[in-house]
Amino acid sequence: MSYLSPAKVTSPKDHWTLVGVIYDLGEHDWSLSLGEWDGTPCLASRWNGSLNDEKANKGNPISNFQPTWFVLPDFIANATLKELLMIHARGDTRVDIDLLHRAIKSLTQKQL
């Protein structure tokens, strides 16, 4: 059995909207996504977990027994976006470059 796809993590629905997963390192590793918190663009992260591990089958973080994303502060998000560009430039095809460019544009406009 595989891990819970980060594309299926959509909680808390009252505040969070997943735009898309920018970088998914797979089971037992991390993912980064572009989303909106109360309509404001943001970068978020989570540990994917493993469905083979009963204690970690929803990854981290979780809230009210639902898998969630951790919204990164802007200064960390900016540094992370720059690093994702470098990771992609080094040939890592797991970076969704179109979504990464969208994230850079969204977060840059947010700060103006």
C-alpha beads as a LAMMPS data file, in Angstrom:
LAMMPS data file: protein, C-alpha beads

112 atoms
111 bonds

1 atom types
1 bond types

-500.0 500.0 xlo xhi
-500.0 500.0 ylo yhi
-500.0 500.0 zlo zhi

Masses

1 110.0

Atoms # bond

1 1 1 0.000 0.000 0.000
2 1 1 1.301 3.501 -0.767
3 1 1 1.251 6.739 1.170
4 1 1 -1.630 9.212 1.274
5 1 1 -1.252 11.435 -1.773
6 1 1 -0.717 15.067 -0.737
7 1 1 -3.123 16.035 -3.535
8 1 1 -5.886 14.514 -1.378
9 1 1 -5.076 16.670 1.667
10 1 1 -7.700 19.419 1.661
11 1 1 -8.333 20.235 5.332
12 1 1 -9.329 22.439 7.054
13 1 1 -11.938 23.136 4.398
14 1 1 -13.170 26.334 6.094
15 1 1 -9.794 28.047 5.557
16 1 1 -7.604 26.017 3.159
17 1 1 -7.837 25.591 -0.608
18 1 1 -5.235 23.403 -2.292
19 1 1 -4.153 24.855 -5.623
20 1 1 -1.670 22.062 -6.326
21 1 1 1.311 20.063 -5.141
22 1 1 4.578 21.645 -6.280
23 1 1 6.993 18.999 -4.968
24 1 1 6.188 15.498 -3.725
25 1 1 9.076 13.382 -2.457
26 1 1 6.820 10.386 -1.834
27 1 1 6.228 8.023 1.023
28 1 1 8.125 8.674 4.275
29 1 1 9.155 12.099 2.967
30 1 1 7.928 15.659 2.368
31 1 1 5.666 17.599 0.039
32 1 1 5.230 21.299 -0.713
33 1 1 2.121 22.878 -2.147
34 1 1 0.644 26.112 -3.360
35 1 1 -2.611 26.906 -1.650
36 1 1 -4.766 29.644 -0.268
37 1 1 -5.500 30.320 3.372
38 1 1 -8.674 32.383 3.639
39 1 1 -8.152 33.403 0.007
40 1 1 -4.531 34.519 0.440
41 1 1 -1.871 32.629 -1.568
42 1 1 0.622 30.673 0.516
43 1 1 3.159 27.882 0.427
44 1 1 2.561 24.902 2.678
45 1 1 4.420 21.753 3.666
46 1 1 3.691 18.338 5.137
47 1 1 5.330 15.008 5.847
48 1 1 3.556 12.400 3.727
49 1 1 3.671 9.504 6.141
50 1 1 2.924 5.919 5.146
51 1 1 -0.285 3.934 4.949
52 1 1 1.730 0.889 6.065
53 1 1 2.382 2.545 9.446
54 1 1 -0.797 2.790 11.532
55 1 1 0.599 5.648 13.643
56 1 1 1.826 7.641 10.628
57 1 1 -0.768 6.768 8.004
58 1 1 -2.029 10.341 7.640
59 1 1 1.360 12.018 7.716
60 1 1 1.956 15.196 9.675
61 1 1 0.453 17.591 10.553
62 1 1 -3.030 16.349 11.348
63 1 1 -5.896 18.169 13.051
64 1 1 -9.105 16.602 14.299
65 1 1 -7.867 13.299 12.826
66 1 1 -7.629 14.851 9.336
67 1 1 -4.387 15.325 7.380
68 1 1 -3.562 19.007 6.930
69 1 1 -0.866 21.320 5.584
70 1 1 1.472 23.585 7.572
71 1 1 1.469 27.088 6.087
72 1 1 4.995 28.481 5.864
73 1 1 5.741 32.071 6.922
74 1 1 6.490 34.320 3.934
75 1 1 10.234 34.618 4.636
76 1 1 10.582 30.822 4.700
77 1 1 8.286 30.425 1.687
78 1 1 10.432 32.790 -0.376
79 1 1 13.634 30.925 0.459
80 1 1 11.925 27.613 -0.249
81 1 1 10.711 28.766 -3.668
82 1 1 14.246 29.826 -4.582
83 1 1 15.583 26.445 -3.496
84 1 1 12.913 24.648 -5.532
85 1 1 14.105 26.549 -8.607
86 1 1 17.628 25.287 -7.916
87 1 1 16.402 21.724 -7.341
88 1 1 14.575 21.836 -10.666
89 1 1 17.642 23.321 -12.409
90 1 1 19.686 20.366 -11.131
91 1 1 17.278 18.062 -12.973
92 1 1 14.784 16.924 -10.337
93 1 1 11.665 16.198 -12.376
94 1 1 9.475 15.921 -9.280
95 1 1 9.233 19.723 -9.211
96 1 1 6.078 20.888 -11.002
97 1 1 7.778 23.842 -12.699
98 1 1 4.558 25.388 -14.033
99 1 1 3.008 25.369 -10.575
100 1 1 6.266 26.656 -9.075
101 1 1 6.208 29.642 -11.455
102 1 1 2.567 30.240 -10.504
103 1 1 3.518 30.133 -6.813
104 1 1 6.356 32.619 -7.317
105 1 1 4.023 34.975 -9.155
106 1 1 1.229 34.624 -6.573
107 1 1 3.463 35.121 -3.559
108 1 1 5.354 38.025 -5.137
109 1 1 2.106 39.848 -5.915
110 1 1 0.894 39.201 -2.379
111 1 1 3.902 41.067 -0.973
112 1 1 3.490 44.172 -3.167

Bonds

1 1 1 2
2 1 2 3
3 1 3 4
4 1 4 5
5 1 5 6
6 1 6 7
7 1 7 8
8 1 8 9
9 1 9 10
10 1 10 11
11 1 11 12
12 1 12 13
13 1 13 14
14 1 14 15
15 1 15 16
16 1 16 17
17 1 17 18
18 1 18 19
19 1 19 20
20 1 20 21
21 1 21 22
22 1 22 23
23 1 23 24
24 1 24 25
25 1 25 26
26 1 26 27
27 1 27 28
28 1 28 29
29 1 29 30
30 1 30 31
31 1 31 32
32 1 32 33
33 1 33 34
34 1 34 35
35 1 35 36
36 1 36 37
37 1 37 38
38 1 38 39
39 1 39 40
40 1 40 41
41 1 41 42
42 1 42 43
43 1 43 44
44 1 44 45
45 1 45 46
46 1 46 47
47 1 47 48
48 1 48 49
49 1 49 50
50 1 50 51
51 1 51 52
52 1 52 53
53 1 53 54
54 1 54 55
55 1 55 56
56 1 56 57
57 1 57 58
58 1 58 59
59 1 59 60
60 1 60 61
61 1 61 62
62 1 62 63
63 1 63 64
64 1 64 65
65 1 65 66
66 1 66 67
67 1 67 68
68 1 68 69
69 1 69 70
70 1 70 71
71 1 71 72
72 1 72 73
73 1 73 74
74 1 74 75
75 1 75 76
76 1 76 77
77 1 77 78
78 1 78 79
79 1 79 80
80 1 80 81
81 1 81 82
82 1 82 83
83 1 83 84
84 1 84 85
85 1 85 86
86 1 86 87
87 1 87 88
88 1 88 89
89 1 89 90
90 1 90 91
91 1 91 92
92 1 92 93
93 1 93 94
94 1 94 95
95 1 95 96
96 1 96 97
97 1 97 98
98 1 98 99
99 1 99 100
100 1 100 101
101 1 101 102
102 1 102 103
103 1 103 104
104 1 104 105
105 1 105 106
106 1 106 107
107 1 107 108
108 1 108 109
109 1 109 110
110 1 110 111
111 1 111 112
